[in-house]
Amino acid sequence: MDIRVLRYFLAVAREENITRAAESLHITQPSLSKQLMDLEQELGKKLLVRGKRKVTLTENGVLLRKRADEIVALLEKTEQEIGSERKELSGEVAIGGMFTPTVLETAAALRKKHPGIQYHFYSSDATDVTERLDHGSLDFAVLLEPVDTSKYEYISLPDTSSWGVLMKPDCPLAGKEAVEREDLRTIPLVFHRRAGLQQRIALWAQTDPEHLHIAATYNVVNGSLVPFVKSGLGYFLTTKDLIEPEMGGGICFRPLKPPLEMQYAVVWKRYPVFSKAAEAFLKQLADRIL
């Protein structure tokens, strides 16, 4: 499978139109169509559904787009690392997950010393981020503890996150200053899908994870937060630092009592092959907090 053809396929997936993709690639439409048909023949799977106005991906096409994105990104990262062997430290550092003050301040301090370093930040949930970490398209992930120490090394950060519950102002619990263990055991929850976090919350609530009333799960907090809470589906269990920009709009936040704080960690693969820039970032971080 040629990397050039993967780039062609990604262009078609992005444009959703073979003619427009061919124009963006500066090749002819018949040539691009043939390359795509050859790719489907090579894989023995149909990747595209060719409509009159739009090209859509099959289930196998969606999988290939995900893997092709990772392959192309990893190749470009490798090319950049190999090509950056000069006296002045330079290169790219790819970081995914949450971006805490310690991580961002470390990144800024290192780049002040070495302006040739460039950062790529990727925001997503822990499942997606650790998958990219495993495949090598990310150097580091910033996650809430606990960390899977069978697969990863990590440094705990001084940054912490306080847990609480988002709700409508007219909910019964809104009249309380804080949400207690007994409250949490009896209300429908909208909670993060990460199993480790669910176990940690259950431990705090002094119950088993399966006894929590989880009405729905989410992966990342985004702009849909306010209508989600207003829907009445459940009480939204999250951390205060994630929702402060979303506060207002007819929702309120109540902390847990006793307080539950979780620590962030910078995580990387065991036995990593780091670029010089990634090594420098890790050293800068360790010197700062250890």
C-alpha distance (Angstrom), angle and dihedral (degrees) to the residues before:
residue distance angle dihedral
M1 . . .
D2 3.81 . .
I3 3.82 118.7 .
R4 3.81 87.5 -140.5
V5 3.80 90.7 59.4
L6 3.80 90.6 48.8
R7 3.80 88.2 55.6
Y8 3.81 88.8 50.0
F9 3.80 90.5 51.3
L10 3.81 91.8 49.0
A11 3.80 90.4 51.4
V12 3.81 90.7 54.3
A13 3.82 91.0 46.8
R14 3.80 89.5 51.0
E15 3.82 97.6 45.1
E16 3.84 95.4 36.3
N17 3.80 85.7 -146.7
I18 3.81 129.0 83.7
T19 3.81 95.2 -149.2
R20 3.81 93.7 51.9
A21 3.80 90.8 44.0
A22 3.81 90.6 52.1
E23 3.80 90.1 51.2
S24 3.80 92.1 50.6
L25 3.82 89.9 49.5
H26 3.83 93.4 44.6
I27 3.80 93.6 -125.8
T28 3.79 131.4 114.1
Q29 3.78 121.5 -88.9
P30 3.85 94.3 -123.3
S31 3.81 90.3 51.2
L32 3.80 91.9 50.9
S33 3.81 92.1 46.5
K34 3.81 90.5 52.6
Q35 3.82 92.2 49.1
L36 3.81 90.1 52.2
M37 3.81 93.2 48.0
D38 3.81 89.8 48.9
L39 3.81 89.3 51.4
E40 3.81 91.7 51.5
Q41 3.79 90.1 48.1
E42 3.81 91.7 48.9
L43 3.81 91.9 51.5
G44 3.79 94.3 38.6
K45 3.80 90.1 -133.3
K46 3.79 135.6 104.0
L47 3.81 108.7 -116.2
L48 3.81 103.7 173.6
V49 3.78 137.8 43.8
R50 3.79 105.5 -149.7
G51 3.80 110.3 -149.2
K52 3.80 128.1 179.2
R53 3.79 93.9 -99.4
K54 3.77 105.7 9.6
V55 3.78 141.0 38.2
T56 3.81 116.1 -142.8
L57 3.78 130.8 -171.6
T58 3.78 124.5 -112.4
E59 3.80 119.3 -137.5
N60 3.81 88.7 -92.0
G61 3.80 89.2 47.0
V62 3.81 91.2 55.3
L63 3.81 89.9 51.5
L64 3.80 92.1 48.5
R65 3.82 91.4 49.3
K66 3.81 90.4 54.5
R67 3.80 93.2 48.2
A68 3.81 93.7 41.0
D69 3.81 89.9 53.3
E70 3.80 89.5 53.7
I71 3.82 94.1 44.7
V72 3.81 94.7 48.7
A73 3.82 92.3 44.8
L74 3.81 91.3 49.2
L75 3.81 92.1 48.2
E76 3.80 92.4 49.5
K77 3.81 90.2 47.3
T78 3.82 91.1 50.8
E79 3.81 92.7 47.5
Q80 3.79 90.3 50.4
E81 3.82 92.8 48.7
I82 3.81 93.5 49.1
G83 3.79 91.7 45.2
S84 3.80 94.9 50.8
E85 3.81 98.5 70.7
R86 3.79 100.9 131.0
K87 3.77 135.8 122.2
E88 3.80 94.7 -96.7
L89 3.79 111.4 70.8
S90 3.79 109.8 -112.3
G91 3.77 140.1 148.5
E92 3.78 141.4 99.4
V93 3.79 132.2 -62.7
A94 3.82 117.8 -163.6
I95 3.80 117.1 -157.8
G96 3.80 127.1 178.5
G97 3.78 136.9 -170.8
M98 3.80 125.1 30.3
F99 3.79 121.4 0.3
T100 3.79 108.7 -141.5
P101 3.82 125.6 -173.0
T102 3.82 92.0 -103.4
V103 3.81 92.7 53.0
L104 3.81 94.2 46.7
E105 3.80 94.1 44.0
T106 3.81 90.1 49.6
A107 3.80 90.5 50.0
A108 3.80 91.6 49.5
A109 3.81 93.6 47.3
L110 3.81 92.4 50.7
R111 3.80 93.2 47.4
K112 3.80 90.4 49.8
K113 3.82 87.4 60.3
H114 3.82 94.1 39.2
P115 3.84 112.4 28.2
G116 3.80 90.1 -179.5
I117 3.81 90.9 73.8
Q118 3.79 116.3 98.6
Y119 3.81 125.0 -166.6
H120 3.79 128.8 -146.9
F121 3.81 114.2 -162.3
Y122 3.79 120.3 -163.3
S123 3.80 119.3 -168.4
S124 3.80 117.8 -157.0
D125 3.79 142.8 110.8
A126 3.80 125.1 -64.3
T127 3.82 95.0 -100.6
D128 3.79 94.1 55.1
V129 3.80 93.8 40.0
T130 3.81 95.4 50.5
E131 3.80 90.4 47.0
R132 3.80 89.3 55.4
L133 3.79 89.3 45.3
D134 3.81 89.9 53.5
H135 3.81 91.6 49.6
G136 3.80 93.3 49.6
S137 3.80 99.6 -115.1
L138 3.83 89.3 113.9
D139 3.80 126.5 48.5
F140 3.79 96.1 -162.8
A141 3.79 140.7 11.8
V142 3.80 126.5 -153.6
L143 3.80 108.3 -147.2
L144 3.76 140.8 160.5
E145 3.79 112.0 -102.6
P146 3.01 140.2 -81.0
V147 3.81 96.2 82.9
D148 3.81 125.1 -164.5
T149 3.81 97.6 -114.5
S150 3.81 92.2 -174.7
K151 3.82 88.6 71.9
Y152 3.79 107.1 21.1
E153 3.77 145.9 47.9
Y154 3.79 117.1 -143.9
I155 3.79 147.8 177.5
S156 3.80 118.0 -141.8
L157 3.80 113.0 -128.5
P158 3.80 127.2 -142.7
D159 3.81 87.1 -125.2
T160 3.79 113.8 104.3
S161 3.77 135.7 -178.3
S162 3.81 126.6 -141.4
W163 3.79 116.7 -140.3
G164 3.76 125.6 -139.3
V165 3.79 144.7 137.6
L166 3.80 130.8 -87.9
M167 3.78 116.5 -149.1
K168 3.77 145.3 153.0
P169 3.83 114.7 -83.0
D170 3.81 90.8 -118.2
C171 3.84 94.2 56.5
P172 3.82 115.0 113.6
L173 3.83 92.0 -117.4
A174 3.81 92.5 53.6
G175 3.80 88.5 79.0
K176 3.81 90.6 63.3
E177 3.80 125.5 82.0
A178 3.81 91.9 -134.8
V179 3.80 142.0 7.1
E180 3.80 113.7 -112.1
R181 3.80 131.9 -155.2
E182 3.78 94.9 -97.9
D183 3.82 90.4 50.4
L184 3.79 92.0 52.9
R185 3.79 92.6 50.3
T186 3.80 92.6 57.1
I187 3.83 106.3 41.4
P188 3.83 130.9 80.6
L189 3.80 108.2 -105.3
V190 3.77 134.9 -152.5
F191 3.78 102.1 -156.0
H192 3.79 144.0 166.8
R193 3.80 113.8 -81.5
R194 3.84 94.2 -132.8
A195 3.80 106.9 114.1
G196 3.81 94.3 -148.7
L197 3.80 91.5 58.5
Q198 3.80 91.9 47.1
Q199 3.80 89.6 53.2
R200 3.80 91.3 49.1
I201 3.81 92.4 51.3
A202 3.81 91.3 46.7
L203 3.81 89.4 52.1
W204 3.81 89.6 52.4
A205 3.82 90.7 47.9
Q206 3.83 89.5 49.0
T207 3.78 93.8 -124.3
D208 3.80 139.9 98.9
P209 3.83 118.4 -86.2
E210 3.81 91.1 -119.1
H211 3.82 89.7 57.5
L212 3.80 92.8 60.8
H213 3.81 111.3 100.8
I214 3.81 98.8 -125.5
A215 3.80 108.2 -179.3
A216 3.81 94.8 175.5
T217 3.79 141.8 -8.2
Y218 3.80 132.4 -139.0
N219 3.78 134.6 -164.1
V220 3.82 105.4 -155.3
V221 3.79 134.7 9.7
N222 3.80 112.4 -119.8
G223 3.78 143.1 150.1
S224 3.82 93.0 -59.5
L225 3.79 90.5 70.5
V226 3.82 99.5 100.3
P227 3.84 97.7 52.0
F228 3.81 88.6 41.7
V229 3.80 91.2 58.3
K230 3.80 92.9 41.3
S231 3.81 91.0 54.8
G232 3.81 90.7 76.6
L233 3.81 92.8 -132.4
G234 3.77 91.1 132.8
Y235 3.78 147.7 -50.9
F236 3.80 110.1 -62.3
L237 3.81 110.1 -128.7
T238 3.80 110.9 -159.3
T239 3.81 145.0 123.4
K240 3.77 123.3 -79.4
D241 3.81 95.6 -128.1
L242 3.81 90.3 59.8
I243 3.78 96.8 52.2
E244 3.82 106.0 37.2
P245 3.84 93.2 98.3
E246 3.81 88.5 51.6
M247 3.83 96.8 49.9
G248 3.77 117.8 121.5
G249 3.76 122.8 37.6
G250 3.80 93.9 105.7
I251 3.81 100.4 -51.7
C252 3.79 132.8 106.8
F253 3.81 136.3 -161.4
R254 3.79 125.8 -136.0
P255 3.83 120.2 -172.3
L256 3.78 123.3 -132.3
K257 3.81 118.5 -100.6
P258 2.96 118.9 -117.0
P259 3.82 87.5 34.1
L260 3.79 118.1 -106.6
E261 3.78 116.5 -155.2
M262 3.79 124.9 177.3
Q263 3.76 126.0 -162.1
Y264 3.78 126.5 -129.0
A265 3.80 121.8 -130.6
V266 3.79 136.0 -165.8
V267 3.80 106.7 -129.2
W268 3.81 133.4 -165.6
K269 3.80 137.3 170.2
R270 3.77 121.5 -84.6
Y271 3.83 111.2 -103.7
P272 3.82 93.8 13.5
V273 3.79 126.4 -170.3
F274 3.80 99.3 -139.2
S275 3.78 128.2 -171.6
K276 3.81 115.4 -126.8
A277 3.80 88.7 -103.8
A278 3.83 92.6 53.3
E279 3.81 90.5 46.8
A280 3.80 89.5 51.7
F281 3.81 91.5 50.4
L282 3.81 92.1 51.7
K283 3.81 91.5 48.0
Q284 3.81 91.4 48.0
L285 3.82 89.6 50.8
A286 3.80 94.0 46.9
D287 3.82 92.3 48.0
R288 3.79 89.0 51.2
I289 3.79 100.2 52.0
L290 3.82 110.1 16.3
